[in-house]
Amino acid sequence: MVKETPALDTELEDLPPELRWREWMGRIEAVIFASASPVSREDLARVVGQGVSVDLLIEDVVTELKGRPYELMAVADGWLMRTRVQFAQAIRVAADVNEQLMDLNEFEIAVLAAIAYHQPLTRDGLKDIFGKDISRDLIGRLRMQELIATGPRSPRAGAPYTYVTTPKFLVVFGMESLRDLPDREQLVDAGLTG
């Protein structure tokens, strides 16, 4: 037997306007808090009244969370609740988060950056960038962590696989889209890349 989801009163016409807005803010915050993955604008719109601006509700929730140890972040075409960076060490000391940590070394991050900036990118393209072969094991680890995925086959002879970043890449690095990547010229000027 399929259990039906009860109808949700989104209009809240029995509440005064200020209480209605507060209830919608609470719903937005609760939905994002309960989700392990980014929540889209469309999903959030299903819990508020017709024609209500999800963006304005989000702005008000963000304002309310100032000074709290967590915040709402726009990532991967949605919103996610995240603990603020300054509390990371306290969480590592007190909570069991080891399997959630991305244990990436500097070279793996460089490979991810290369894929993000040049995607879709083949292993040969990575070799051109780094001057050495990138192991299948490294590519496999990044795929297992769901930071990259296979993209379209390259139009070159043999049609090698290409690699692209994933929505999880955006979430892990706190980006809404690839447009949030640092400008490459700024990285060179800062001495972070050659």
Secondary structure, 3 states (H helix, E strand, C coil): CCCCCCCCCCCCCCCCHHHHHHHHHHHHHHHHHHCCCCECHHHHHCCCCCCCCHHHHHHHHHHHCCCCCEEEEEECCEEEEEECHHHHHHHHHHCCCHHHCCCCCHHHHHHHHHHHHHCCECHHHHHHHHCCCCCHHHHHHHHHCCCEEECCCCCCCCCCCCEEECHHHHHHCCCCCHHHCCCHHHHHHCCCCC
